[in-house]
Amino acid sequence: MDLHEECGIFGVISPDRADVASLAYYGLYALQHRGQESCGIVINDDGVFSSHKDLGLVSDVFSSGTLSSLPQGNMAVGHVRYGTTGGNNRNNCQPIEVNHQKGKMALAHNGNLSNAVELRNMLELSGAIFHTTSDTETIAYIVTRQRLKTRSIEEALSAAMNTLDGAYSLVLMSSQKLICARDPYGFRPLCYGKTPDGMFVVASESCALKAIGADFVRNIEPGEILVFGPDGMVSHREHCGKKDKKLCIFEYIYFARPDSVIDGVSVHGARIQAGRILAKKHPVSADIVVGVPDSGLDAALGFSMESGIPYGIGLIKNKYIGRTFISPGQSVRLDQVKIKLSAVEESVKDKKVVLIDDSIVRGTTSGCIVKLLREAGAKEIHMRISSPPFLHPCYYGTDIDSEEHLIACHHNIEETAQIIGADSLGYLPVSELSSLIGNCGYCSACFDGNYPTKVPVDTRKDRFEQKLSERK
């Protein structure tokens, strides 16, 4: 798997001073799968902000000493990052903090703006000076400018949403309020819950609510702004219903944790269903069904249920290494696959294997996994993919920024199978995506090219860094 992931956002507000830093830590820990480049937490102690942000995993950035040094407070926002726009450096760590004439704000963001370049150019020409290369600072600038001429932070956010286009799930914190918002398309997930002692919690996925003992209440609706503050909880819905819902279908296939429920649909259940469909659409005579850890395991179980072929553990994942995308460069990526996965010879030797994975991007990782099973003695390897072929770039947060390296853009299924070394290959049909989640509206532009928004003119991943280098 070669895809870059999403970010994860978290927020908590307590009726009393509490150790909200620890709650944010455990929430981010549960969302670690959504971003492994950097993380950060900002604490609000009666209007005084304290923060810690750095590159690395949550457990590395927040040692016990660092966590204990953060003050108690009544609010906190947190973020885990993999940046699909902007480089991997400390300047791009979130949440972003802003001081302005009317107070303070801390902002964390999941998603990509499809009009980020136009907005940034407009802001720069009007005198704005940027310190990061991420879309999030653009959002922070626009919200802040609106705040200077509006009566409240939620009114400023609502006005800003008239300008923003693309994917954004946000959690932001002012001196007195915790606010979350989801773009009108609902590209990225966002939900909230409540703890038994009265704390409200906002998170990208429901698994983070469970991690700190909060009960899931509901999802934030596409276009909704939800405010937690002195007046209790208030929902602002002026942006709701303006667009057709377009939740990223790949949240169910790969990004989200299987124990999460997104917009009423179980991620685990969606992946089981994908495996069942694969068994129907691409049947094969085999001895064992093997899933690629972790996101291929549920689909493999579904394939086994539908086909009657026994499910087995054929690959073991080293739990102490991050996903393959973390290291740049193909040679490093291939080396990491060998370190990350090992084949269970006893399970696959002299057997016909159905190998289930969530996607094929470039094909290099898939080829390496097939080779591992061959070396372990597998007699045949029939690869089944629980998503359709990637054919188009994504502008909403998934790091598919070019067709150049997408194997499906240059090779048909038979050629791809030959390249990765599989005896056969089958993808989930695009027409079956709706079967995974029912009637929930979704975005599948990376598979079918049907973009909900205007396609950006400048589509480079590190477009801001490249623009700066071009000026030199």
Salt bridges, closest charged atoms under 4 A:
ASP2 OD1 - ARG333 NE 3.05
GLU5 OE2 - ARG323 NH1 2.96
GLU6 OE1 - ARG188 NE 3.26
GLU37 OE1 - ARG81 NH1 3.13
ASP45 OD1 - ARG17 NE 2.98
ASP54 OD1 - ARG90 NE 2.79
GLU97 OE2 - LYS53 NZ 3.11
GLU124 OE2 - ARG120 NE 3.29
GLU124 OE1 - LYS467 NZ 3.74
GLU124 OE1 - ARG471 NH2 3.97
ASP135 OD1 - ARG463 NH2 3.41
GLU154 OE1 - LYS177 NZ 2.97
GLU155 OE1 - ARG151 NE 3.20
GLU205 OE2 - HIS33 NE2 2.81
GLU205 OE2 - ARG34 NH1 2.80
GLU224 OE2 - ARG218 NH2 2.68
GLU224 OE2 - ARG237 NH1 3.73
GLU251 OE1 - ARG34 NH1 2.89
GLU251 OE2 - ARG188 NH1 3.11
ASP259 OD2 - LYS210 NZ 3.91
ASP259 OD2 - ARG257 NH2 2.69
ASP263 OD2 - ARG182 NH2 2.96
ASP263 OD2 - LYS245 NZ 2.56
ASP294 OD2 - LYS317 NZ 2.86
ASP294 OD1 - LYS319 NZ 3.42
ASP298 OD1 - HIS268 ND1 2.60
GLU306 OE1 - ARG276 NH1 2.91
GLU345 OE2 - LYS349 NZ 3.80
GLU380 OE1 - HIS382 NE2 2.75
ASP399 OD2 - HIS4 ND1 1.83
GLU403 OE2 - HIS392 ND1 3.62
GLU415 OE1 - HIS411 ND1 3.64
ASP423 OD2 - ARG374 NH2 2.86
GLU432 OE2 - LYS281 NZ 3.51
ASP458 OD2 - ARG460 NH2 2.95
ASP462 OD1 - LYS461 NZ 3.59
GLU470 OE2 - ARG460 NH1 2.75
